[in-house]
Each structure stands twice: as structure tokens, then as C-alpha cells.
Amino acid sequence: MNLSEAREVRQPLGLPNHWPATLHPGVLGGLDLPTPFLATDLAMIAERLRRFAGALPQVQPFYAVKCNSAPEVLNTVAEHASSFEVASLGELRMLQELGVNPGDVLYSNTVKPASHVVGAAEAGVWRFAADSEDELGKIARCAPGSAVYIRVRVDDSTSVFPLSRKFGAEAQEARALLLMARELGLEPYGLTFHVGSQCVATSAWVQAIASMGRVMRQLSDDGIRITMLNMGGGFPARYDGPVPSIDDIGDTVNRALDGLLPYQPSLIAAEPGRHIVAESAVMVASVLGREQRAGEDWIYLDVSAYHGLIETHQTVGQWRYPLWTSRHDHGVAAHVPFTVTGPTCDSADTMFYGAPLPCTMAEGDRVFIASAGAYTLSYASHFNGFPPPRPFFVGT
Ligand SMILES: Cc1ncc(COP(=O)(O)O)c(C=O)c1O
């Protein structure tokens, strides 16, 4: 591509509005820290939790630990009256280290190692998710008398990361499963669903809540009144495109909870992850080299899909984080499409295709990857001997 063709490429005009001022490239570029690092503003996480509570006042949040389990993040969440959802005994142990009461924690992974169920119950967890007869049998065996909530499959086609192929009983099976739980001496405690991670249509929550209302009516005929309706996660964060705001989601969900359920369960829960932490962090990487490969411009960063950016893979190259660079001419110089790859010997660690960046990019420049607080460090490996990005916190 020559420079006149390059001028046809979309020119970013400025930083996206939602780029946190505390993590502005000018601020992060001035830090004397080796790259890669992940800078997180904890005050933003606190603000997100406050806004979530304001938009959904009848909903108790149980933050999904898997999304970002840095102790600093978990402590911030705990300080703001939120509890937690765990997927394993390992996540529960992290919370115990921080002094969280296991009795306040939900264990929402539906297929669990038996030893984790035993360990969690011994620690004081008393609420477990299930979506099958076998899992109910396991919970009855390993944590007798516990409370169980059934995960019901819902339409997650309006999410970027659907989950319902792997998890969830059909709505018509949920009733039989809660009846079976009662026969096994477990408490038929509730229902849960997940509209898929990064859900971008508020109608998904309406359909899901309507489906839960139908199951609740059937259960009433069996004399079962559920205590908890758990809406799971899915609340979106801003990356490079518009998403419904938490206030819009709140308006829709509150109306659905008031209008579509036969009665109000005493606990309406949610398990937000991404919405709470994604926008609070910026990944900072350095350009190791710039190459031309078969006519394409490539840059090689010191961070990769295996070092926190695996979500770029899960969407077959379509997942876009807001990008900025340390080039003085960023937003001014012509921008050309770059293939942005990682430092490892694996070609599959390529993160971005056609990313418009200044045509002047060179070794040593820094690349700032925003909205990087969710599902990044919690996935990062040491693949090929490259360590994961170091965590760095502001807003404490
Ligand atoms: C059971 C459960 N709850 C909550 C979440 C968090 O979802 P999100 O990050 O979309 O809010 C997940 C994500 O996979 C999950 O599996």
C-alpha cells in the first residue's frame, strides 16, 4: 500500500470517549515501567459497582471472580457491598485469603469436580448451581442438604460470547430437576440463566426473564416457591462499538422483573464480570519489530493472545479493543491497516487484523490497548517464556 492509498483508510480522530482519563496514553507513556503491563484504575471499578446498584436497585451483585481475580480488584469489589460468584474451589480459596465469608458466595459452575464441592461445602458455601440429574446427585452426595439453583438455557444469540451450548438445562427440564433436588434432600433454591457474555440487546433479558416466569408458575403447581432468581452475567462493556448503557439495561430488566414474574423471589441476583472491570484497565505493550509479509504491514508486540488477549481468538479475529500508540503523529499521520501479532513462535497468537495505526509505526513504540480489564490477566500464560503483563494499579 502506498501513502495515497493509505489516506483512504479510516482515520481515528481521537481517543474514544470512554478511555479513562487516569489511564490516558500520555500518562501511561510517561511511566517508567517495563512492558507489557496492565494498568487498572480501581476507582473506576468502584464507580461501576455504584452505577450498577443505581440502575438495578433490586438486584444483588455477585461479582464473577473468573473475569479478573487480581486481589486488588477483589478487595475493591468486596468493599462495595458486592459478593462473589466462583467457578472452582481455587477461586473460593482466593476469596478466603481476602477474608470473604464463603457463606455469601455462589458456586455457579454447573459441572464441578466432586472434590471442589466437598471443599466448598466444608468451607461454608451452601448454594450450588446444577443443570443435570448427575450433578444434582453429586451435590447431594458431596454437600448433603445444600441449596441448588438450576441453570436454564436461554437465547444468547445477541451476545459476542455465547455460553448456552456448554451450559444449561432446557426450560422444560428445570421443573423436573428442582423436583428431583427436593427428593434428594436438597433445597430447591432457585433458577439462573446467562444471556451470553457481552450481550448487546436488552430484549435478551426480557425473553430470559419471561422464560423464568413460566418455569416459576409451573413450580408453584408443585408447591415450590423459589428463593433466588439469578440473572448471571452478560452486562456489556464498551470496546470499539456502542453498547446499551447500564441505565438502559436497568430500565428494561426492572420492568421485566416487575411484570413477567408470578411473584418476587426474595433474592434477585446477578453475576456481572466484564461490565464491572473491562473499561477500568489499559494494556501497555511495546513494538518489537515491524515487517512486511506478502504485502501486509505487520507489527510484533511483546504481548500476545496467550498473554491476555485470547478473546481476540474466540471471535475469529473480529474482536476489537480500542488502540492508541505513543507516536506523536497518532491521529494526524496517515493510518494504514496493520496485522498486530505477538512475540511467540506461534502464528495463531495474532490479535488484530487490519488495525488502522500510523504508517510511521516503528520498533520501540508503545501500543495502548484499552478496555482490557476483563478476561485478560486471568487467562495469561507464560507461553514461550514470555511472562504475563505485570499488574499496576491507580485509584487506590
Ligand atoms: C456462571 C457465570 N456467571 C457470570 C459470568 C460473568 O459473565 P460476564 O463477564 O459476561 O458478566 C460468567 C462468564 O462466563 C459465568 O460463566
The ligand as an SDF file (V2000), in Angstrom:
LIG
                    3D

 16 16  0  0  0  0  0  0  0  0999 V2000
  -21.6950  -18.6090   35.6390 C   0  0  0  0  0  0  0  0  0  0  0  0
  -21.1840  -17.3050   35.1490 C   0  0  0  0  0  0  0  0  0  0  0  0
  -21.5720  -16.1850   35.7780 N   0  0  0  0  0  0  0  0  0  0  0  0
  -21.1020  -14.9710   35.3910 C   0  0  0  0  0  0  0  0  0  0  0  0
  -20.2110  -14.8400   34.3610 C   0  0  0  0  0  0  0  0  0  0  0  0
  -19.7060  -13.4720   34.0090 C   0  0  0  0  0  0  0  0  0  0  0  0
  -20.1770  -13.0720   32.7780 O   0  0  0  0  0  0  0  0  0  0  0  0
  -19.8500  -11.6130   32.2130 P   0  0  0  0  0  0  0  0  0  0  0  0
  -18.4030  -11.4040   32.3140 O   0  0  0  0  0  0  0  0  0  0  0  0
  -20.3900  -11.6280   30.8450 O   0  0  0  0  0  0  0  0  0  0  0  0
  -20.6040  -10.6340   33.0890 O   0  0  0  0  0  0  0  0  0  0  0  0
  -19.8120  -15.9780   33.6460 C   0  0  0  0  0  0  0  0  0  0  0  0
  -18.8940  -15.8630   32.4920 C   0  0  0  0  0  0  0  0  0  0  0  0
  -18.5010  -16.7910   31.8620 O   0  0  0  0  0  0  0  0  0  0  0  0
  -20.3100  -17.2420   34.0630 C   0  0  0  0  0  0  0  0  0  0  0  0
  -19.9140  -18.3700   33.4480 O   0  0  0  0  0  0  0  0  0  0  0  0
  1  2  1  0
  2  3  1  0
  2 15  2  0
  3  4  2  0
  4  5  1  0
  5  6  1  0
  5 12  2  0
  6  7  1  0
  7  8  1  0
  8  9  2  0
  8 10  1  0
  8 11  1  0
 12 13  1  0
 12 15  1  0
 13 14  2  0
 15 16  1  0
M  END
$$$$
